[in-house]
Amino acid sequence: SFQATPYRSDVIEIPLAAGDGLTRNNELEFKVRMKAGDTMVYSWSVPIENPEEFYYDFHGETPAGKGGEPKVIEYRQATGTSSNGSLTATIPGVHGWYLQNQSAKPVVVRLRISGFYELVPPGEYGNEAGVEPVKAP
């Protein structure tokens, strides 16, 4: 198939505070923009000993239109220390992860993505936390 966006690869490092219940710095959403039919391959991991202490929700959503509701598609909700796979978007919008560290230590999630997508600019919906890719050496 033909793609509207060029093929790309990015490495994203997402720091999350300890899950102490005092702040919300232990959770965030990171998503990329995709058109219906765009595909990405992903792999992420987080250095936590107990897989039950890290929760993720992999999903996609189309923002609400005028007076409408957003359309959300859930791909996977689970706990664990890593996940690998691919996604072909069935709806246009932002697709990615809600990540929550429930462990007593701060962690850095290392995410590798490749495929046909656009990064959401820092501060915009899908990347309110302002996460940026790791710069190549």
N, C-alpha and C positions, 0 to 999 in steps of 0.2 A: 504494500500500500504506500501511497505518497503521504508525506507529513508536511504540515504547515510550519513547524518549527524545526530547527536543526538539531541533530543528535548532540547530546552533551553528557558530561559526567561531572559529578560534584561530590566532595567529601564535606560533611557537615559535622561539627562537634558541638554538642548541646550540653552546657553545664546545668546541672540541677542541684539545688540545695538539699540538705538532709530533710527527710520527712518528719520534722519535729512538731508539726501542727501549729506552729507559731506564725508562719508566713505562708504565702502561696508560691514562693520561689522554687518549690520542689516540683512544679508542674508547668507545662506549657504546650502549645500546639505549634507544629511546624508542618506546613503544607506547600505544595507546588501547584501552579496553574496548569491545567491540561484541557485540551479539547476532547470531545467524544471521539474515541478511536485512537487517541495517543496512548503509547505504552511506555512504562518505565520498569526497570529492574532495580530491586533494592536489597540491601543487607544492612542490618544494624545490630549493635551489641552494646552491652553496658556491664561494667565490672562489679557485679553484685553477687555475693555468695548464695543468697537465698532467692530463688526465682520468684517466690511469692511476694517479695518486697518491691517488685517493679511492675506497674500496670501500664498497659498501652491499649489504645483504641485506634485502629486503622480504619479510616473512613473518607468519603468524598462528599462534597456538597455543592449545590448550585445556589448562589445567593438568592434571597427572596426578590421577586419582581414587585412591581407597584402593588401594594396592599396584599401581596401573597405570602405564602410560607416558603422557607427554603426547602429544597429537596435534599435529603440526606440518605446516603447509602452506606450501611455498615459493612465493612469487609471482615474485620476480626476484632474482638475484644478479649484480652487475655492477660495473664501475668507471665513473666519469663525474662530471660536475660539476653535474648537475641531473636531475630526473625529474618527470614530471607524469602524473597519471592518476586513476583512480577504482577503488574496491574495494567490492564487495558481499560481506560476510562469509558464508562457507558454513558456518562453525563458530562457536560462541560462544567468547569468550575475549579475548585481547589480540592486537592486530594493529599492526604498525609496522615499524620499521627498526633494524637493527644498522648503525652508521656507524663507519668507521675512516679517520682521516686518516693517510696514508702520506707526506705531503709534509714538507719541512724547516721549514715555518712553521705556527704556530698558525692556526686558521681558526674561523669561526662559520658553521654551517649555518643557513639561514633556511628554515623549514618553514611552509607555510600549509595548514591543513586546514579543511574544512567538511563538514557532514553530520550523521549520526546516530551519535553515539559518546559515551563518557564519558571524561574525562581520568583517568588513573591517578594517585592521590595520590602525592606525592613520597615516595620510600623504599619503595614497594610494588613487587611483581613487575611488570615492564614499565616501571618508572620508578625503578629503584634509584638512579640518579644525581640524582634530585630536580629534574628539569627542570620549569620552570613557564612558562606562557604569558607573552608580553610584555604588560604592562599597557597598556590603551588610554589615550591622553592625556586 
